[in-house]
Amino acid sequence: MSDIIWPQGYLPGTTDNYVSNEITVAGLDAAGAWAQLNDTGAWASYYSNASGIVFHDGSGPLLNPGARFRFVTFGFVIEAEVNEYVPPADGKPARVAWHGWGVDGNGARLDVHHAWLFEDLPGGRVRILTQETQIGEPARELAATKPNPMLNAHQEWIEGLAGAALRARR
């Protein structure tokens, strides 16, 4: 099984906060799942914690290599840049990741690396994995909150994405 590719400084276990969410879904392929994440205009239809998505160059709503966009999540305005973009291909997992950064109301900076992997599995199944590492005081506060809001929200995102992809397939 494939793994997330981490940029230097964002390796899980070395940052202030980290979560991992994964599901395996029958009756779906990587291309179908990818289509739901790649289209940021669809996010609000299946995930309640992302809003106000704007691409800086006026492009979008589709992600693309190097895309710069802004969105609101966990109460933060996050500036993001896609730094990995590998669409699905036969026998190879699809990958997309962005570096994001923002400042909270107290001026504390938050830096994140959020990555997704879509991998076709035998038997008409797909593995969907999303992982995020965070650096900064807001990340430490999120990590200390129980239940973990990032873990729970990303579970909503991954399950919502899979559900939307299954509905689109029908």
TAKA-V589351 format. One record per residue. N is the residue number from 0. PHI is phi in whole degrees, 0 to 359 (NA if undefined). OMEGA is omega in whole degrees, -180 to 180 (* if undefined). Layout:
N;PHI;OMEGA
N;PHI;OMEGA
This chain:
0;NA;-176
1;278;-180
2;237;173
3;290;176
4;262;-175
5;262;173
6;287;179
7;304;178
8;93;-177
9;237;180
10;295;177
11;309;-178
12;91;179
13;244;-177
14;249;-177
15;281;-179
16;207;179
17;206;171
18;223;178
19;223;178
20;229;-177
21;213;172
22;222;172
23;240;-172
24;235;175
25;277;176
26;79;-178
27;219;176
28;238;-177
29;300;-179
30;297;180
31;292;178
32;291;179
33;305;-176
34;303;-179
35;288;179
36;282;-177
37;297;180
38;265;-177
39;297;176
40;294;179
41;273;-173
42;307;-176
43;298;-179
44;284;-179
45;224;-179
46;219;-174
47;276;-172
48;251;174
49;221;-179
50;211;175
51;61;-176
52;284;-180
53;224;175
54;269;-174
55;296;-178
56;265;180
57;81;177
58;281;-179
59;90;15
60;275;-178
61;279;173
62;293;176
63;200;-179
64;303;177
65;78;-179
66;303;175
67;248;-180
68;216;180
69;234;173
70;205;180
71;254;177
72;208;-178
73;52;180
74;81;179
75;258;165
76;273;-176
77;255;169
78;270;-176
79;223;176
80;224;179
81;292;180
82;242;171
83;212;-177
84;208;-179
85;230;-180
86;297;180
87;299;175
88;214;-178
89;309;175
90;78;-179
91;234;179
92;289;173
93;275;-178
94;220;170
95;213;179
96;211;176
97;223;169
98;266;179
99;231;179
100;209;179
101;196;180
102;231;179
103;279;-178
104;298;179
105;262;180
106;87;180
107;279;-177
108;274;175
109;236;175
110;241;-177
111;224;166
112;233;-178
113;244;-175
114;234;178
115;231;176
116;222;178
117;236;-173
118;231;176
119;292;180
120;240;177
121;303;177
122;81;178
123;69;180
124;242;174
125;230;173
126;260;176
127;243;-178
128;235;171
129;228;179
130;222;179
131;219;170
132;245;-178
133;222;179
134;230;175
135;127;-180
136;303;177
137;301;177
138;294;179
139;297;178
140;294;177
141;299;-178
142;297;-177
143;275;-178
144;281;179
145;236;-6
146;293;-174
147;292;-176
148;294;-179
149;289;178
150;300;-179
151;291;-180
152;293;179
153;291;174
154;293;175
155;301;-178
156;297;-175
157;293;179
158;289;177
159;296;178
160;300;-180
161;298;179
162;298;179
163;296;180
164;293;178
165;295;178
166;296;180
167;294;-179
168;290;-178
169;291;*
